[in-house]
Amino acid sequence: MVEQKKILGEERRSLILQQLKDSPIPLTGSELASRTNVSRQVIVGDITLLKAKNEPIIATSQGYIYLQQNSSKSTFERTIACRHSPEDTEKELNLLVDHGVLVKDVKIEHTVYGDLTASIMVSNRQEVKQFMQNIQNTGASLLSQLTDGIHLHTISASSIDILDKAEAALKDEGYLIES
């Protein structure tokens, strides 16, 4: 058996950055570790260093994503306020993605820590399912459980009409908090 050589320092970070830029899907820390023959923890450190250099990398429940700046395609974005039980989380997310919406994040206002934001980056039912499985498998709490179900989402879509329809569907379901 031939042992793979570790890729070191800047060369490894450069390779990670290129792989993230080239990948149409999120890449997990374990995948990147395997490709560079280092531990997942080394990858976590590398991602932190790349973020410190203002590389637009985000961690999602599916893995790391490099946020491409696509000037040729317009996207519209808004923040919505929602409230529901933890049991309705999957239904809420599916409702949004079924309307063609990307759910970018979830935000809460915590009494001690102030504003907390977590990246979600789900745009289809498979990604929602994976997100929910990650919550279940890790035993992690939903951020909305810290605020009696109240939370915000940043959502984006290719048109304002899509955002409006998704928001109307949330309202019909009783999830939308209106001002």
N, C-alpha and C positions, 0 to 999 in steps of 0.2 A: 504494500500500500504506500503510495506516494503522499507525503504530507504537504498540504497546501501552505504556501508562504503567506504570512500576515502582510496585509497592505498597511503601511504606516502613515500616521499623521496627516499632513496636508494632502498627500496623494490620495489617501482613503476618503477624506472629506470631499475632495474634488470629484472622486468617483461616485460617492453617495449623492452628491448634488446633481451630477449628470444623470444618474439612474432615476432620481425623483423627477427631474425635468422631462425625461423621455417616457416615463411610465404613464399609461392612460388610467391606471388603477392605483389605489393606495398601496404602499409597500410597508410591510411590518418591520419592526426592529429586528426580529429574528431572521427575516429574509435578507435584510441588509447585512446582518452579522455573518450569515452563512456565505454571502457573496464576497465578503472581505476577510473572512477567516479570523474574526475577532468576536468577543462576547457581545451580547445584546446591550449590556451596560455601557460598553465602549461606544456603541452606536448612539445611545441616549446622550452621552457626553458630546459626541460629534454633532448631533442635531442641535444641542444647546449652543455650541460654538458657532454653527452656521446661522442660527437665529440671531445670535449676538452680532453677526455681520450683516444683519438686516435681510437675510434671505427669507422670502415669504413661504416658509415651511410651517404647516400646521399638523398637529397630531390629532387624528380622529380615532374613533373606535375600530375603524378598518385598517388603520396604519397611517403612515406619513404621506402627506400630499404637498407638492410644490404648486403654489397658486400661480397659474399662468395668467399673464396680463394679455387678454385678448381684446384688442381695440376694434376688431372688425365686427364683433357681435355685441349688441347692446343688451345689458341686463338691468333690471329694475329691482330695487331692494326696499324693504320696509321692516320695521320692528312692530310686532304684534304682542299684545298682552293676553295671556291665557290663564285659565284655572280649571283644574280637574284632578281627579284622584290618580294615584300611581297606576291603578289598573287600566286607566284610559289612555296612558301614554302611547302605547303602540297604535291604538285607534286614531289618536290625534295626528301622529306622525304619518301614518298611512293616508289619512284624509288629505294632508298637505301634499305629499309626494304624488298621490293619484291625480292631483290637479296640475302637475308639472312644475311643482315648486321644489327648490333646493332649500332644506332647513339647515342653515349654516351653524347655528349655535343655540344654546339655552343660557339665559341670564337670570339671576335672582339678586335681590338685595338682602344680604345677611345682616343680622343685628350686630354682630361683632366684626366681621371682615369687610363689610360694605358690599360693593358690587362684585359678584362672582360670575365669571363667564366660562363656559365649557364648549369646545368645538364639538359639533355633531356631524355635519356634512353628510346628510342623507338625502338622496334624490330619487330613490325607488324602493319598492317593497323589500327587495333582497337586502339592501343596506339597512333598512329599518329592522328587519328580522335579525340581522347580525348584531346591530346595536343592542337590541333587547336581549339577545343571547349573552352578549358580553356583560351586561348589567347583571343578569341572572347568574352566570357562571362565576363572576367575581364577588357576588354578594354586595356590590356597591349600591349606595343609595342614589336615587334620583335627586338632583339639586332641588327640584320643586317640593320634595318631601320636607325640606328645611323651612319652607314658607307656606305651609298649608295649601300646597298646590298652585300657588301663584308664581308665574314665571313669564319671561319674555322670550321670543324667538326672533332672530334675524332671518328673514326669508327672502329669496331672490327667484326671479323668473324672467323669461324672455319678453314679457309684456305686462303692463299694468293690469290689463283685463284678467290675466291668469291670477295675479295676486288678489284682485278684487273677488274673483270667484272662490278662491281658496279661503279667503277671509269670511265670505258669506257662508261657506260650508261649516266653518268653525262656529259661526254664530248660530246656525241652525242646530248644531249639535249641543249648544250651550257651553262651549269651551272658551269663547271669546269674551274678554272683559272690555266693555266699551266705555269710552270716556264721556 
